Structures are given as C-alpha cells and as structure tokens.
Amino acid sequence: MKAFRYWREAMPPVLFTLCLLPAPARAEPVECITSSEPSTAEQTLPSCEALFPEHLYTDAQSPWRVGFGAGYGQRSNPLLGGDDIPIYGIVQLSYFGEHFFFDNGDVGWMMAEGRNWNLNLIAGVGGERSFFSFLNDASISFGPGLDGGAGGVPDGEQTVEVEAPDRDLVIDGGLELIWELGGSEVLLQALNDISGKHDGQEVWLSWGAPRRWGAWEFNPSVGVTWMSERAADYYYGVRASEAQPGLPAYQADAAWNPFLRFTLSYSFDSHWHLVSVFQHEKLDGTIKDSSSVVDDEVTTGFVGLYYEF
C-alpha cells in the first residue's frame, strides 16, 4: 500500500529507509482442486498445490514487514559546506493493521478505501531532514578536498569555513491518497507543519509504473514536490541574524522540485533480494539562488543486498 513513499524521505548517512518491493496485488478468484480424486467436472481444473506451492503462501499474511540490508550508495548535499551523505545500510520496519499503520517512521490511519484507492491520515518527519541532520557531522570523507591541502593557507593565517545554517527537524502531518490506475499507481500527499517550526505546507505527487519479468522488477516513477514560501524559506533562506561574509541574507519563495526515480530489484527467493535505486531531483531556482545552496540538483544512488524476514 505504500509502494512509492519511501524514497521521498531523506536518508541519514548510516541508516535509512528503503522499500523496493511493492505491496501485493489484489488477488483474483482462481478455481483449482485439492482432492486427489477429482470428479469428472473437476478433472479439467488445475491442482491447487501446483498453482500455490506451500512455501509461497500462508493462511494469514503478517501485518509486520521487517528487513535489513547492506551495500553502498550516496546522496548529494546541495548546501554550502555540506558533505555528501554516504549510505551503507538499509532497514525496513513497518506494520499495517486494519486501520492503523506504522511505516518506517511515519504513522497513519486509514480513513477510507475503495476498490483501487486508499485515503490515509499521516504524520512523519519532514523530507529535508538529511541535509541538516547532526548525523552529517560524522559522514566519511572519500579523499582530500578540492579547495587546497595542508600547504594552502599561509603561516599565521586562519580560514573559517562558511556553512549553511542549521535547521531543526520538522514534523509534517496531513492527507495521503494512493490510487491504483491500471498497471500504475498515483500517490498524492498534502502536508502541513504540525511541529510549529515554520507552519508551511508541502504537496508531493508521484506516478509510477512497476513492471515484473520473472525474478526481476523494474519501477520507473516521476513526480514533483511543491513547498510553500514558509517551508522553502525555513530550509533554504538565510535570516539576517545568520548572515556573515560569504553567506548574505536571503528569502526563498515557494518552490517546485521535479524528480525522476528508477528502482531495480532481483529476488533470489522470498527473503533475499538484490536492490538498487537511482533518483535525480532538480531544485527550483528560488532554492538554487539562496546563498546557503551551491547546487541545483540532488542525486541519490544505492546498490545492496537486502533480506526480508
């Protein structure tokens, strides 16, 4: 039910959330026989044991999904003085009850559902958190910087590295609509800051079309994120009290950030999977023009081995 939400969220450098496996498709009634001596009318029907091997199904599907994995990836950081964020591990922890669900840090309540849609009330940590997270202070360097080595500063002089201002974590809450449309899925979220950090809004829309060939699954998706002026300015603006040489004051406007994402996975069995993801997000001009931002795009990539219990 939450096939496309996970990669919207930003990823801490050592541990982040990933879900590349889509929710099970709606089952259609299938006629089959279970007796060893079928009647004449049943002889044309396939065997239930052949259609549904015992190791591929259970009588009651668990509401829990738990998985762990390891690999390597990186998420670029567009902020001034910000290091790119290494990704070494993945974790999946979710629970889907009849109405309440916990989904990798997000909590929600299913308000209504139809044959091919769900309307949920959700709350979770804001998606820009990784760029400002304290975990970035421990990110691993992959070599010397390009701005000079040990001999680059004359004796007796010191330089102060200018960095983007810190921001607190934000808790967003609002509505989520998941709509299955033929062989694709549309996800729409309308969120508001409920933690009182900026009182802004964010709308997130994506369209994906998962495809499966045997053990392979490919899921391309496109989408866009809209941030209100208050939200964009909180993350990417520079207040007068924060201004300094190399970091002048700046006020951001509302922003539209389009993104493109591809995920590819291979299932060795029902537990072990090889997973990969690539996402490219283009930042709005009002964000790129900020004195706290040095790049107009964010790129994420990861490849790893994943085990789901």
N, C-alpha and C positions, 0 to 999 in steps of 0.2 A: 504493500500500500504506500510505501514511502520510497519508491524507486529512484526519484530524482532529487531528493532534498539534500543528500549528504555532502555532495561536492560543492554546494553553495557555501557551506560553512568553512571558515578559515581553519588552517591546520597548525597546531603547535609544532615545534621542531622535532620533538622526540616521540610524541604520541598524538595521533589524530584519528578521525573517524572516517571510515570508508565502507561503502556498501555498493558493490557492483552487481550483486545478484538480485534480479527483480523479484517482486512479490509473485507468488504462484498465480497462474492464470485461472480464471473461473472454470471449474470443471463442468463438462457437458455429460449428460447421462450416456452410459455405454452399456449395451447388453452383452452379457457373457454368461457362461455356465460354470458351476462349481462342482457338480456331481460327476463321478467317474463313469456313470451310465446314463447319458442324456437320452431324453425321449426323442422320437423321430423328428418332432418340430424343432428341438434344440440342437440337432446334430450339425446344423449349418452355422451355429454361433461359435465364436472363438472361446477358448478357455480363459477364465479369469486369471488363473495362475500365470498363463503365458503373457497376458496383457499387463498384469500388475504384479511383477515379482515381489516377493515378501520383503526383500531388502530395500525396495524403493518406496514403500509407503507404510504408514502406521494408521491405526484406527482413529487416533486423536492427535492432531498436529499441536506441538507445544507452542504456547504463546511467546516463549523466550527464543531469542536469537543471540548466540554468543560465539564469537570468533576472534582469532588472533593471527597476526602475520608479521613478516619481516621482509625488508627489501631496502631499496634506496630510491629517493626522489628529492625534489627541491621545489620550493615555491619562491618566486622572486618577490622582493620587497621594494616598492616604488618610493619609499620615504627617504628623505635626506638623512644620511648617516645610518640607514637601516641595513642590516645584513640580510642576505637571502636566507631562507628558512629551510634547513635540511629536514628530511623526512626519513626516518629509519623503521618505524613500526606502525602497525595499524591495529585497531581494536574495534570490534562490533559488539555492542551491548544494547539490546532493545527488548521491549515487552509490549505485546499487543493483546489487550484484553477485549472484552465485548464492547466497551466504550473507551476506557482509559488506556493510554499508551505512553510509554517512555521510549524515546528514540535517540540514543547517543547524545544525551544531554538535553534534548528537547522533551517537554511534556505536553500532552494534549488530551483532548476529549472529543470523541466522535459525536458530532451534534446530529447529523442526518446522513443518510446514504440512499442511493438508488441503484439501479441495475449496473450502471457503469460510472458512478461518481460517488465521492465522499466529501463531506463538509466537516472540517475539524476546527476546534478552538485550540491554539497552540501558544507556547511560550518557550523562549530559549535565549542563549547568549548571542549578541549581535555578531554579524558575519565579518566585521572588520577587525576582530579582536587580535588576530595573529600578528598583524603588523605592529601593534603596540604592546604585545604581551611581554611580561617580565621574562618569560622563557627565552626570548630572543637574545637576552644578555648572555646566555650560555651556548649560543649557536657556535658550531665548529667552523673554523676558518679552513679554507681549502688552498691556502697559499698566500704569499705576500700581496699586499695591496698594490694598486697601480699608481698611487699618489706619492711614491717616494719611499725609500728604505731607511736604514739607520743613519745614513750619512746625508739625508735630505734636508736637515734643519741645522743652520749654523750654530756653533757653540754659543751658549749663553742665551739663546732664544727658545721660546716655547710656543707651541701652537695649540689652540683649543678646537677640537672637532665640533662642528655645529651639527646638531641632530634635530629631528622633528620633535615637537613637544609630545610628552606622554599623554595618554588618554585612558580613562577608566573603562572597565568592561560595562557594556550596556545590556540590559535585559529587554528583549522585544516580545511583544505579545499581539495576537490578532487572529485572523481567519486564514484557513488554508482550504483550497478546493483542488481535488485531484479528479481528473476526468479522463477516462479511457475512451479514446476515439479511434475505432477501428484497430489497427495494429500499432497505434502510437498512444502517448499519454501527455496530457497537458497539466502543468502544475502552476497554480496561482496562489501567492501569499500576499496579504495586505497586513502590514505590521506597524505597531506604534511603540515607541519607547515607554515602557511602564516602570523603568527604574528612576526616572526623573533626571537623567544625565543631560539630555538635550531636547526631550519632548518632541522629537521629529518623527517622520514616518518613512517607511520603506515598502516598496512593492517589488515583488520578484516573480517573473513569469518565464517558464521554460516549456519547450516542446521536444520530446524525444521519441525515437522510433527503434526500440530494441529488436535485434534480429538474431536468430539462433541457427547454427549449422552443426548438428551433432553435438560435440562437446564444446564447441566454440560459441561465444556470444559477443556480439558487437552492438554497442549502443551509442549512436551519434545523437547529440542534442544541441539546440541553440536556445538562447534566451537573452533577457535584458533585466537589469536591476535599476529601479528608479529610487533616488534618495532625495528627500525634501531638502530645502535650503538649510534648515536647522541641523538635520542629520549630517549632510555633507560638510557644513561649516564646522561642526563639532570635531569630526575626524580629521579634516584636511585644512581647516582655517588656522590662522595664527593670530592669537589675541595680542592686543597692544602690550600687555604685561609680559608676553613671551617673546616679543621682538628683540632682536640683537643683530649685530653685524653679520651679514650672510643669511639672515632669517627675518626679513621685514614682515610687518603685519599684513594679513591677507584675510579676506572674507569670501568664502565659496558660496556659489549659488546652487540651486537644485541641479542634480546630475543624472544622466542616463549612461549606464555602463553595459554595453552588449558583450556577450561571451559565447564561445564555441567550445564544446567538450566532446571528447571521444573516450569511451572505455572499451576495453577488450579483455575477455577472460577465457580461460580454458579449464574445464573441470576434469580432473583426473578420476575422481569418484564423487560421492555425495559429500565428502568432507574437505578434500584437498583441491585447491584452485590456484592457478597462476593468474594474477590480475595486473592490469596496467591501466593508466589513465593519463590523459593529456587535456589541459584546459588553458584557453587563452582568453583573457578579458581585456577589453580596451577601455581605458579610463576617459571620462568626459573631459572636455577642455577646461572646465572650471576647476577640476581637480588637478589636472596637469599644470595649470598656471600658478598653483599655490607654491609659495616659497619653501614649503615643507616637503614637496614632491619633486623627484628628479627623473621619473619615468612615466610614460603614458600608457603602460600596459603591465599586466600581471600574468605570468606564465607558471603553470603547475604541471609537474610530471612525476610519475611514480611507477615502479615495476617491483613486484614482490610475490612471495608465496604466502597463501592465506589458508588457514584451517578453521572450519566452522564445525562446532560440536553438534 
